[in-house]
Amino acid sequence: MEGFLGTRVLVVIGIGGIGKSITRRLGFGKRVLLADFDERSLQAASKDLMADGYSITAIRVDVSSRESVRSLAGVAAGLGDVVQVVNTAGLSPNMAPPERILAVDLVGVALVLEEFGEVVASGGAGLVISSMAGYMPPPLPPEVNEAPARAPAEELLRLPFLKPTAIPDSGAAYGISKRANHLRVQAESLHWGERGARINSISPGIVATPMAQTEMTSPLSAGYRAMIDASVSKRMGTAEEIAAAAAYLLGPDSSFVTGSDLLIDGGVIAALRAGRLKLTEGT
């Protein structure tokens, strides 16, 4: 990216398959700050990337904690000009109970957007990796749409429709979290814009990552296979395909794009809306 002086910093939160692919595509020649909750995975990814010549700083983070995210943002700012911020951290429906999914996938995104919105450099860009699941819940009433977009992060789980009694299972928690991501990115784009920065999201479909492989062997596997079979592409996506889209949204060619979500699902949502795909409860 042009127009920056000093050290350029790429922040990647969540070092799974997509996070690692984005780091490899965008991180060479920058100072890369990697962050993840899993210390073992974080250190393994850091070792691999440093062996290939990347400049890596690794920090453990809990995105559900404002203190932890704020500390990470401070480290990033101390490394140089924070020009690109990518949040891929998330839990899938098979990985955690509803309350933990809401804490990471919904509150965590809000905290990252709020805290890194205070340190991102002018001309910089951010990206949230959301999910096609955000397109699956039925449309929300206007007053419900407004709340997850603008409520302070700490107040999100106090909203009536996000209380435990209103969320029947982990699948529902995941879907509403991803819908909220889209709304939150659009709202926060105004604040990021005051700093001369942009923020967007990508909603991948089923991508061939270790997380997806776990889902494909879970009790939800039949639903995932049905989505692949009903889609136009008839296959999973790849982490490299998501990284290519990320490079566009984080680079100068997308300077007129902010507050938007890019759906990359091989046609699953199109099949769903056309009635070619029927989701079962819990999918």
PyMOL commands that set and color helices and strands:
alter all, ss='L'
color gray80, all
select helices_A, chain A and resi 17-26+39-51+66-79+98-116+132-135+142-150+153-158+160-162+164-166+170-194+210-216+221-230+239-249+252-254+268-273
alter helices_A, ss='H'
color red, helices_A
select strands_A, chain A and resi 8-13+31-36+55-60+81-87+120-129+198-204+261-264
alter strands_A, ss='S'
color yellow, strands_A
deselect
rebuild
show_as cartoon
